[in-house]
Amino acid sequence: MPTPTKGPRLGGSPAHERLMLANLATSLFKHGKITTTETKAKRLRPLAEQLITKAKRGDLHARRHVLTVVRDKDVVYALFDQIAPRFANRQGGYTRIVKTGPRKGDAAPMAIIELVEELSVAPTKAAPGRVAARKTARADAVAALAGEEETAAPAAAPAEDEPVANEPLASADSADDVEPEDSKS
């Protein structure tokens, strides 16, 4: 986390400021963009970019550092597995602040802070053995679960000209299987 600035804090104590920035970072990673005041957006930017840089490393130590700030494990998972690979080619500048105008109630200057879109996806270097094996196993399991419902197409009906395997051939001449209707009465 960047060192706190001198002067007034965003909410009160330094601890409250850290918690507010952590909540803002969580919301930013969950939704992709948030609307907040310009001051909070400017204070959030360095923290969010440091967290994305740690997520790009992708190791357990970096994940534990991010978990000290972002407490939601689902958001941390999305940060490491979805957001960080988007920025594999970028060396920084993962966020953008767009000023929107004053807030209606108190005329506070508002801004939108958002994650910038990826420029182009390049193949990343292969992960170490265990991590790569775990990711491929997880991807195979998800594909198998998703593939059972979607790819299970009904079997194609055989053409009328072709006999079906496992069924005896019936000729039009054989009347052994058909009983006459008169004999039933």
C-alpha positions in Angstrom: 0.0 0.0 0.0 1.3 3.5 -0.8 2.4 5.6 2.1 -0.5 7.8 3.5 -0.4 11.4 2.4 0.1 14.1 4.9 -2.8 16.2 5.9 -6.5 15.2 6.2 -7.5 11.7 5.6 -10.4 10.5 3.4 -12.6 9.5 6.3 -10.9 9.9 9.6 -8.1 7.7 10.9 -5.5 6.0 8.7 -7.1 2.6 9.5 -10.4 3.8 8.2 -8.7 5.1 5.1 -7.1 1.8 4.4 -10.4 0.0 4.9 -12.2 2.4 2.5 -9.5 2.0 -0.2 -9.6 -1.8 0.3 -13.4 -1.7 -0.2 -13.1 0.5 -3.3 -10.4 -1.9 -4.8 -12.7 -4.8 -4.2 -15.6 -3.1 -5.9 -13.3 -2.0 -8.8 -12.1 -5.6 -9.4 -15.6 -7.0 -9.0 -17.4 -4.6 -11.4 -14.7 -3.4 -13.7 -15.5 0.3 -13.0 -16.9 2.4 -10.2 -18.1 5.9 -9.7 -16.6 7.8 -6.7 -15.2 11.2 -5.9 -12.1 12.4 -7.7 -10.1 12.4 -4.5 -10.9 8.7 -3.7 -10.3 7.7 -7.3 -6.8 9.4 -7.3 -6.0 7.6 -4.0 -7.3 4.3 -5.2 -5.3 4.2 -8.5 -1.8 3.4 -7.1 -3.2 0.7 -4.8 -5.2 -1.0 -7.5 -2.2 -1.0 -9.9 0.0 -2.5 -7.3 -2.5 -5.3 -6.7 -2.8 -6.0 -10.4 1.0 -6.1 -10.6 1.1 -8.6 -7.8 -1.6 -10.6 -9.4 0.4 -10.8 -12.6 3.2 -12.6 -10.7 0.6 -15.2 -9.8 2.4 -17.1 -7.1 1.2 -18.0 -3.6 3.1 -15.2 -1.9 1.5 -12.6 -4.1 -1.9 -14.1 -3.6 -1.5 -13.8 0.2 -0.4 -10.2 -0.1 -3.5 -9.4 -2.1 -5.7 -11.2 0.4 -4.5 -8.9 3.1 -6.1 -6.0 1.2 -9.0 -7.6 -0.7 -10.8 -9.9 1.7 -13.2 -11.4 -0.8 -11.8 -14.7 -2.1 -14.0 -14.7 -5.2 -12.7 -11.3 -6.2 -9.1 -12.4 -5.6 -9.7 -15.4 -7.8 -11.1 -13.2 -10.5 -8.2 -10.8 -10.2 -5.6 -13.6 -10.6 -7.4 -15.7 -13.2 -9.2 -13.2 -15.3 -8.0 -9.6 -14.8 -4.2 -10.2 -14.5 -3.9 -12.2 -17.8 -5.6 -9.3 -19.6 -2.7 -7.1 -18.7 0.1 -9.5 -19.4 1.6 -7.2 -22.0 1.2 -4.0 -20.1 3.9 -2.6 -17.8 1.5 -0.3 -15.9 -1.4 2.0 -16.4 -4.1 -0.5 -15.7 -6.7 2.0 -14.6 -8.3 5.1 -16.1 -9.9 8.0 -14.3 -12.6 9.9 -16.2 -14.0 13.1 -14.5 -17.8 13.2 -14.8 -18.9 16.4 -13.0 -20.3 17.5 -9.7 -22.5 15.3 -7.5 -26.1 16.6 -7.2 -26.4 16.7 -3.4 -23.1 18.3 -2.3 -21.4 19.3 -5.6 -18.5 17.0 -4.9 -16.4 16.4 -8.0 -17.1 12.9 -9.3 -15.1 10.5 -11.4 -15.3 7.1 -12.9 -12.3 4.8 -12.3 -12.2 1.8 -14.5 -9.9 -1.0 -15.7 -8.6 -0.3 -19.2 -9.2 -2.8 -21.9 -6.4 -5.1 -22.9 -4.4 -4.1 -26.0 -3.8 -7.6 -27.4 -3.6 -11.0 -25.8 -0.2 -12.6 -26.4 0.7 -16.1 -25.4 2.1 -16.0 -21.9 4.9 -18.2 -20.7 4.1 -21.6 -19.4 3.4 -21.9 -15.7 5.5 -24.2 -13.5 4.6 -27.9 -13.5 2.2 -28.3 -10.7 0.4 -25.0 -11.3 0.0 -25.8 -15.0 -1.2 -29.3 -14.3 -3.8 -28.0 -11.8 -5.0 -25.4 -14.2 -5.4 -27.8 -17.1 -7.1 -30.3 -14.8 -9.6 -27.6 -13.7 -10.2 -26.5 -17.3 -10.7 -30.2 -18.3 -13.2 -30.7 -15.5 -15.1 -27.5 -16.4 -15.1 -28.5 -20.1 -16.4 -32.0 -19.2 -19.2 -30.7 -17.1 -20.2 -28.1 -19.7 -19.7 -30.4 -22.6 -22.1 -33.1 -21.2 -25.2 -31.0 -21.6 -24.2 -29.1 -24.7 -22.5 -31.7 -26.9 -24.8 -34.6 -26.0 -26.7 -34.5 -29.3 -29.3 -37.1 -30.1 -28.0 -40.0 -32.2 -28.5 -39.6 -35.9 -31.4 -41.6 -37.2 -30.3 -44.2 -39.7 -31.3 -43.8 -43.3 -34.2 -45.8 -44.5 -32.0 -47.6 -47.1 -29.5 -48.8 -44.5 -30.3 -51.6 -42.1 -29.8 -50.9 -38.4 -27.3 -53.0 -36.6 -28.8 -55.3 -34.0 -32.1 -55.5 -35.8 -33.0 -58.5 -38.0 -33.6 -57.8 -41.6 -37.2 -58.0 -42.4 -38.3 -58.6 -45.9 -41.6 -57.7 -47.4 -42.2 -61.3 -48.4 -42.1 -62.8 -44.9 -45.4 -62.8 -43.2 -44.3 -64.9 -40.3 -44.4 -62.0 -37.9 -47.7 -60.6 -39.0 -50.9 -62.3 -37.8 -54.0 -62.1 -39.9 -56.8 -60.0 -38.4 -59.4 -62.7 -39.0 -57.7 -65.2 -36.7 -58.1 -62.9 -33.7 -61.9 -63.2 -33.4 
